[in-house]
Amino acid sequence: YDTYGFPLELTIEIAEESGFTVDSEGFQVEMKAQQDRARAARGERESMASQKIDLMDFTTPSTFVYDTAPCKTTVVGLFKDGEKVDELTDEGEFIVETTNFYAEMGGQCADTGSAHSDKFEAEVTNVLKAPNGQHLHYIKLTSGSVHVGDTVELTVDTARRALIENNHTATHLLDAALKNVLGAHVGQAGSYLDENRLRFDFTHPSKMTKEELTAVEDMVNEYIFKGVDVEVKEMPKEEAISAGATALFDEKYGDVVRVVRVGDFSVELCGGTHVSNTAKIGLFKIEMETSVGSGVRRIEAVTNLAAYKALRKSEETLEEVGTVLKANDLHKIVEKAETTMTTLNTMKKEIETLTSKLNALEAKNQASQVEEVNGVKFLYTHVEKDNAAAKQMAFDFRDQLGSGIVVVTSTFEGKNSYFVGITKDLTNTYKAGVLVKAMNEVLDGRGGGKPDFAQGGAPTLDKIEDAIAAVKSKL
């Protein structure tokens, strides 16, 4: 799908024709993983641009400040695809003396916003760490030009930063909650967060239960609703570690570290941006828990308004289900669903019983069409029924034969299928899969199965007489 654009719907259709199903849920998980890989590859390309020789040799320092207030500063370096230039008129990168833009690091995405002076206007689309630790800003000019030495004003998109902070602090709460619920073996194995959602990878040997997920979600929300202040302090690394601070995955630390503390619940070394109080997060909702490798699980979650929208969507879905089930009181929707399923299962069994009886009668009517091939009873018939009905008919016809082989072909809604049933007493001599393979070769179809039953599908049944002759020749 991702490489050649082959539609999932066609994959499902072709699979069904051959008697297979498609793991659509698994497809979505793998599609998300591929999107993550593509996103990471884009980041690597940008990082590679920042590794060019001009940037490697550029050592003029720059300073990052956490304050999001507009920051006046001076341009100290201009680059185009990583190569040093004197002027930018369209797009490129710049380094300034002081910046309030967070560079992508520690799983947190970079800030975006704008830069301007009386000479130019520009969008800041990304910020990465240059080889010598400076903040490298990717800019797109909308007017004018920028030169080294220009005084510029940097303005962070504070609304977006606030959403990022919600997700980052929630990630710390999630890490602590997982350790509390699952055990001390839980360790961070990766993370990513932006303004829309958070993703947290952690070590754990098995899929989390519904009860465990609920406990984790409840614990995170408990600390959000408590409105706990988030304290940020700098201290010597050894002092922070001895005080119980958790070092995050794949993070490099200096001698002096930044410690983010949420009450007595979470203490971590972190250079990212955070809310001042957990109440600002608003709400936390887990959307998915999946495996990303042996012994590594992943949780994806949303916060704040996105979490509310996720809950609202669930409520709307519940209301739709209630409408379908004609359940006016949503509190009784489970009871209504159980009653409906009981009724449907009863009716399904009755339909199966009646269908078997009808098929038995039809099989008797087909008695005149039963041939004898090499001493074996053989029946071929064509119907226009869906796969499930045609398959059941093959089973019932086979049972009515007592001893013999049945071939049922079906055309329904443009799909052509065939089913071969062999009674148990003949499976030492004949295999249903072998007979289906013989039909596949004639019909250009696909399929297979067990010794006593197999099925296949083909684009057309125009050569069905030749296919039946091929089956008979196998007998």
SVG drawing of the C-alpha trace seen along z (x, -y; Angstrom):
<svg xmlns="http://www.w3.org/2000/svg" viewBox="-36 -48 72 96">
<polyline fill="none" stroke="black" stroke-width="0.4" points="0.0,0.0 2.6,-2.5 5.2,-1.7 3.0,-1.1 -0.4,-2.5 -2.2,0.8 -5.6,0.3 -6.5,2.1 -10.0,2.7 -8.6,4.7 -6.4,6.7 -9.4,7.6 -11.4,8.5 -8.7,10.7 -8.1,12.4 -11.8,13.1 -11.9,14.7 -9.2,17.1 -10.9,17.9 -8.6,15.7 -9.4,12.8 -7.3,9.6 -6.1,8.3 -7.4,4.7 -6.6,3.8 -3.0,5.0 -2.8,3.1 -3.6,-0.2 -1.0,0.5 1.7,1.2 0.6,-1.8 1.1,-4.0 4.5,-2.5 5.4,-3.3 4.3,-6.9 6.5,-7.1 9.4,-5.7 8.8,-8.2 8.6,-11.1 11.9,-10.0 13.5,-9.7 12.5,-13.3 14.1,-14.4 17.3,-12.5 17.5,-14.3 17.2,-17.6 19.8,-16.5 22.1,-15.4 21.8,-19.0 22.9,-20.3 26.0,-18.1 27.6,-19.8 31.1,-21.1 30.2,-24.8 28.0,-24.0 30.6,-21.6 33.1,-24.5 30.6,-27.1 31.2,-27.4 29.6,-30.8 27.4,-29.9 23.7,-30.5 21.5,-30.5 18.0,-29.0 15.6,-30.6 12.4,-28.9 10.5,-32.2 8.0,-32.3 7.8,-36.1 8.9,-37.7 12.7,-37.6 14.8,-40.3 18.2,-38.9 20.9,-39.1 21.5,-36.8 25.0,-35.2 24.9,-32.7 22.9,-32.1 22.9,-28.8 21.3,-27.4 21.1,-23.6 23.8,-23.6 26.2,-25.8 27.1,-29.2 25.7,-32.2 25.5,-36.0 21.9,-36.5 18.6,-34.6 15.7,-35.7 13.5,-32.6 14.2,-29.8 17.1,-28.4 18.4,-28.2 19.7,-30.7 21.4,-30.8 20.8,-33.6 22.5,-34.7 19.5,-33.9 16.3,-32.0 13.0,-31.1 12.3,-28.4 12.7,-24.8 14.7,-22.5 13.5,-19.0 15.0,-16.9 14.1,-14.2 11.0,-13.1 9.5,-16.7 8.9,-18.3 10.3,-21.7 8.5,-25.0 7.2,-26.9 6.3,-30.5 7.7,-33.6 10.7,-35.9 10.7,-39.4 12.5,-42.7 12.0,-45.9 13.7,-44.1 11.9,-40.8 9.0,-38.5 9.5,-34.8 7.9,-31.6 9.9,-29.4 8.9,-25.8 11.4,-23.7 14.3,-23.9 17.1,-21.3 20.3,-21.2 23.3,-22.1 26.6,-20.1 28.0,-22.5 24.8,-22.8 23.3,-25.9 19.6,-26.1 19.3,-25.9 16.0,-27.5 14.5,-26.5 12.8,-29.6 10.6,-30.5 10.7,-34.2 7.4,-35.7 8.9,-39.1 12.3,-40.9 15.7,-39.3 17.8,-38.6 21.5,-39.1 24.1,-38.2 24.1,-40.9 20.4,-41.8 18.4,-42.4 15.3,-40.2 12.3,-39.4 11.3,-35.8 7.7,-34.9 6.9,-31.4 3.4,-30.0 2.4,-30.0 -0.9,-28.3 0.9,-25.3 3.6,-25.4 1.0,-25.1 -0.5,-22.0 3.0,-20.5 3.6,-21.2 0.3,-19.4 1.4,-16.3 5.0,-16.4 4.0,-16.7 1.3,-14.0 4.1,-11.7 5.9,-12.1 2.7,-11.3 2.1,-8.3 5.6,-6.9 5.1,-7.1 1.6,-5.6 2.9,-2.7 5.6,-1.9 3.0,-2.1 0.5,0.2 2.8,2.7 5.9,2.6 9.4,1.2 10.6,3.1 8.9,0.6 11.4,-1.6 11.1,-4.2 12.1,-2.8 11.3,-5.9 8.7,-8.7 7.4,-11.4 5.0,-14.2 3.7,-17.2 0.7,-19.5 -1.8,-16.8 -0.9,-13.7 1.8,-11.8 3.4,-8.4 5.2,-6.5 7.2,-3.3 8.0,-1.2 9.4,2.2 6.8,4.7 6.6,8.4 2.8,8.6 -0.2,6.8 -1.8,4.7 -5.2,5.7 -8.2,3.5 -8.1,3.2 -4.4,2.1 -5.1,-0.5 -8.0,-1.9 -5.9,-2.0 -3.1,-3.9 -5.5,-6.3 -7.3,-6.9 -4.0,-7.6 -2.8,-10.1 -6.2,-11.9 -6.1,-11.9 -2.9,-13.9 -4.3,-16.2 -7.4,-16.9 -5.4,-17.4 -3.7,-20.5 -0.2,-19.6 2.5,-22.3 5.3,-21.2 8.6,-22.3 11.7,-22.7 15.2,-23.0 18.8,-22.7 21.2,-20.7 24.3,-18.5 23.5,-15.3 24.7,-13.0 22.6,-14.8 19.5,-14.5 20.0,-10.8 20.6,-10.1 17.3,-12.0 15.5,-9.4 15.2,-11.3 14.6,-9.1 16.8,-9.6 14.9,-9.5 15.6,-7.2 18.4,-8.1 19.1,-11.5 22.6,-12.9 23.1,-14.9 25.8,-17.3 27.1,-17.7 24.3,-20.1 20.8,-18.8 17.3,-20.0 14.9,-18.2 11.2,-18.2 9.2,-17.2 5.4,-16.6 4.8,-16.4 6.0,-13.1 4.6,-11.2 7.2,-11.9 10.8,-13.1 12.7,-13.0 15.7,-14.6 14.3,-16.5 15.2,-19.5 11.8,-19.8 9.0,-22.3 6.2,-21.7 3.0,-23.1 3.3,-25.0 0.5,-23.0 -1.0,-19.6 -4.5,-21.1 -3.6,-22.8 -3.4,-19.4 -7.2,-19.3 -7.8,-15.6 -5.9,-12.5 -7.2,-9.7 -5.5,-6.6 -6.4,-5.8 -4.2,-2.8 -1.9,-0.2 0.1,1.9 3.3,4.0 6.2,2.4 8.7,5.2 9.7,8.0 9.1,6.9 8.3,3.3 4.7,1.8 3.4,-1.5 0.7,-3.8 -0.8,-6.6 -2.8,-9.2 -4.3,-12.6 -4.9,-15.4 -6.9,-18.6 -9.4,-19.4 -8.3,-16.5 -9.1,-14.1 -12.5,-15.7 -13.2,-15.3 -12.1,-11.6 -14.6,-11.1 -17.3,-13.0 -16.7,-10.8 -17.1,-7.7 -20.4,-9.1 -21.7,-9.9 -20.8,-6.3 -22.7,-5.0 -25.7,-7.1 -25.6,-5.8 -25.5,-2.2 -28.4,-3.1 -30.4,-4.3 -29.7,-1.2 -30.7,1.0 -33.7,-1.2 -32.4,-1.7 -33.8,-5.0 -32.0,-4.8 -28.2,-4.6 -27.6,-3.2 -29.4,-0.1 -27.7,0.2 -25.6,3.2 -28.7,5.1 -30.4,4.2 -27.3,5.4 -27.2,8.7 -30.9,9.3 -30.5,8.5 -27.5,10.8 -29.3,13.7 -32.2,13.2 -29.9,13.1 -28.0,16.2 -31.2,18.1 -32.5,17.0 -29.1,17.8 -29.2,21.4 -32.8,21.8 -31.8,20.5 -28.8,22.9 -31.1,25.8 -33.6,24.8 -30.9,24.2 -29.4,27.7 -32.9,29.2 -33.4,27.3 -29.9,28.3 -30.7,31.9 -33.8,31.8 -31.9,30.1 -29.3,32.8 -31.9,35.4 -33.2,33.5 -29.7,33.5 -29.5,37.3 -30.0,37.8 -26.9,35.6 -24.6,37.8 -22.1,39.5 -19.7,42.3 -16.1,41.6 -13.6,44.5 -16.0,46.0 -16.5,42.8 -19.8,40.8 -19.3,37.4 -21.7,34.4 -21.2,31.0 -23.7,28.2 -23.6,24.4 -25.5,21.9 -25.9,18.1 -25.4,17.7 -22.9,15.8 -19.8,17.6 -21.2,18.6 -24.3,20.1 -22.5,21.9 -19.9,23.3 -22.6,24.6 -24.4,26.2 -21.1,28.0 -20.9,29.4 -24.6,30.5 -24.4,32.1 -21.2,33.9 -23.0,35.3 -26.0,36.4 -23.7,38.4 -22.6,40.6 -19.4,41.4 -18.2,39.3 -17.0,36.0 -18.9,32.7 -17.9,29.6 -20.1,26.5 -19.4,23.4 -21.0,20.0 -21.3,16.6 -22.5,13.8 -22.1,10.0 -19.4,10.5 -17.3,12.9 -16.7,16.5 -16.0,19.2 -15.7,22.9 -15.8,25.5 -14.7,29.1 -15.9,31.5 -14.7,35.1 -16.2,37.5 -13.8,38.7 -13.6,42.3 -12.0,41.1 -9.4,38.6 -6.7,41.2 -7.0,41.5 -8.1,38.1 -7.3,34.6 -9.7,31.6 -6.7,29.2 -5.3,31.2 -8.7,31.0 -8.9,27.3 -5.4,26.8 -6.5,28.6 -9.3,26.2 -7.0,23.2 -4.8,24.2 -7.7,24.2 -9.5,21.1 -6.4,19.1 -7.7,19.0 -6.3,19.3 -7.2,21.3 -6.6,24.4 -7.7,26.1 -7.8,29.3 -8.0,32.9 -11.7,33.0 -12.6,29.5 -11.0,26.8 -12.1,23.7 -10.9,21.2 -11.8,18.2 -11.3,17.1 -11.9,14.1 -14.3,16.0 -16.0,19.5 -16.0,19.5 -13.9,22.7 -15.7,24.4 -16.5,27.5 -12.8,27.9 -12.1,27.4 -14.6,30.2 -13.0,32.4 -9.6,31.8 -11.1,32.8 -12.5,36.0 -9.2,36.8 -7.6,36.6 -10.0,39.3"/>
</svg>
